[in-house]
Amino acid sequence: MDINELRKEIDRIDEQILDLLSNRANYAIQIGRFKTQNEISIHSHEREVQILNNVISKNAGPLTENNIKSIFVQIIDACRNLQLK
């Protein structure tokens, strides 16, 4: 593959990531509504730790554990903020 083909593949993957993030965010919004209706706290430290441990344990590289943790902390934070709206 030449560099343009490689970049097209990255663009294709970026679109897939965006779609998956949107799906995740929509589920987070639904969870936020459920929590609000049932008077459950939006923030769940235990759940966030569970998510981070899960993705870190499934990481086969080449991204490091710290890379994965950093990415998912941002995803979790963004989705939690959607639940507060």
PEVEN-V324473 format. One line per field, one symbol per residue. burial: # if it has 24 or more other ideal C-beta (glycine too) atoms within 12 Angstrom, else .. Layout:
burial=???
//
This chain:
burial=........................#..#..##.........#........##...............#...#..##..##.##..
//
